[in-house]
């Protein structure tokens, strides 16, 4: 059976945060907790857990970056809230995990609806849902103040 790369890419959870977000934040993260295999070169994280390492089962320390899988963010969000130090990128959802993250966050910044994410093949693509940056902790909240449309919580 032939491998259909286009289909796999379309159905993939792999949507990477554009480099400009990290350039604007000006932070170095201790850990990217749910990176794709091999990490993402422009994410300023000292360490990362990829899918094989399974960041849900590993300890988190310091300031973390989290862009969880769109298909199953709830366990990642729960651990992020418990860790209480970092920035997460998540899509809007009518769910308990989204309400919990919204209420726990110290600062929240919405992305424009037409924001384009990087894809594994180098292309850029918008997603169907509004995305937000959520900050927990002082350093993360202060960094979000550098993003246009910053909203204090």
C-alpha positions, 0 to 999 in steps of 0.5 A, spaced: 500 500 500 502 506 498 503 511 503 499 518 502 503 523 505 498 529 504 493 525 508 497 524 514 499 531 514 492 534 513 490 529 519 496 530 523 496 534 530 503 537 528 502 545 528 508 548 530 508 555 533 511 560 529 518 563 531 516 570 531 512 568 538 518 566 541 522 572 538 517 577 541 516 573 548 524 573 549 524 567 554 528 561 554 524 555 557 527 550 561 523 545 558 518 544 551 514 538 554 510 535 548 515 537 542 514 533 536 520 528 534 527 531 534 524 538 537 523 544 533 529 548 532 526 555 533 523 554 540 528 556 545 527 550 550 534 547 554 530 541 554 524 537 551 520 531 551 518 528 545 512 523 543 517 518 545 519 520 551 512 522 553 512 528 557 506 526 561 510 521 565 516 525 566 517 530 571 517 538 569 521 543 572 522 550 571 519 555 566 515 550 561 513 551 554 507 547 552 503 546 545 499 540 547 496 535 541 490 538 539 486 531 539 487 530 547 489 536 551 486 535 557 491 531 561 497 536 558 492 542 561 491 538 568 499 537 569 500 544 566 496 547 571 499 543 577 506 545 575 504 552 575 510 555 571 510 556 564 506 558 557 501 554 553 498 555 547 491 552 546 485 552 542 478 554 544 474 549 547 467 548 550 470 543 555 472 543 563 479 543 561 479 549 557 475 552 563 480 550 568 486 553 564 482 560 563 480 560 570 487 558 573 491 563 568 495 569 570 495 572 563 491 570 556 493 573 549 488 571 543 491 569 537 488 572 531 483 568 527 487 567 521 494 566 524 498 561 521 502 555 524 508 552 521 507 545 519 512 539 519 513 540 511 515 547 512 508 550 509 504 554 513 496 553 515 491 556 519 487 552 524 479 552 525 479 554 532 481 560 535 488 559 539 490 563 546 497 563 549 496 562 557 501 564 562 502 561 569 507 564 574 510 571 574 515 571 569 511 568 563 505 573 565 510 578 564 513 575 557 505 575 555 505 583 556 510 583 550 505 580 545 500 585 542 492 584 544 495 583 551 490 582 556 491 582 564 487 577 568 
